[in-house]
Amino acid sequence: MTTNLSRGLPPMPKLDLTIEQDLKMRQITDALEKVDKEEIIFVALSLQRLNFVLTNNITQLLREWQPTQPITTEDQFKSGTS
């Protein structure tokens, strides 16, 4: 009896932006050219803090996440998936 290692794992992250997100990034880029240095520093530090908070939360979730039980290939055939 072998286990399927791909079951129970979180999906791979998506790195591509949507068309709408690409447009928004262009708008942000254009707007940043008109902003004072102090405001950019404030935004950059706020985003870095948010990044740390999100990273800490994801790390905690992954540390506490446990699959209920491994799925075997035999179980997959019984449920009709392969």
SVG drawing of the C-alpha trace seen along z (x, -y; Angstrom):
<svg xmlns="http://www.w3.org/2000/svg" viewBox="-16 -65 28 67">
<polyline fill="none" stroke="black" stroke-width="0.4" points="0.0,0.0 1.6,-3.3 0.6,-6.8 0.0,-9.6 2.4,-12.4 0.6,-15.0 -2.7,-14.6 -3.0,-16.7 -0.4,-19.3 -1.3,-22.9 -1.4,-24.1 1.6,-25.8 1.4,-29.6 0.3,-31.6 2.8,-34.3 1.1,-35.7 -1.0,-38.8 -4.4,-39.2 -4.9,-41.8 -6.7,-44.0 -3.8,-43.7 -1.3,-44.5 -3.3,-47.6 -3.4,-48.6 0.3,-48.1 0.8,-50.5 -1.5,-53.1 0.4,-52.7 3.8,-53.1 2.6,-56.2 1.3,-57.7 4.5,-57.0 6.4,-59.2 4.5,-62.2 4.7,-61.3 7.1,-62.8 10.0,-60.6 8.6,-60.6 5.3,-59.1 7.0,-56.4 9.1,-55.5 6.0,-55.3 4.2,-53.0 7.3,-50.8 7.7,-50.4 3.9,-49.7 4.0,-47.1 7.1,-45.4 5.4,-45.2 2.3,-43.7 4.6,-41.2 6.1,-40.1 2.6,-39.7 1.3,-37.6 4.5,-35.5 4.1,-34.9 0.5,-33.9 1.2,-31.5 4.1,-30.0 1.8,-29.4 -0.9,-27.9 1.5,-25.5 3.1,-24.5 -0.3,-23.6 -1.8,-22.1 -1.9,-18.4 -3.6,-16.2 -6.2,-14.0 -4.7,-10.8 -2.7,-9.9 -4.6,-8.9 -3.5,-5.6 -3.8,-4.7 -6.2,-2.0 -8.5,-4.6 -8.4,-6.7 -9.5,-3.8 -12.4,-3.1 -13.6,-6.7 -13.2,-6.7 -10.2,-9.0 -6.7,-8.1"/>
</svg>
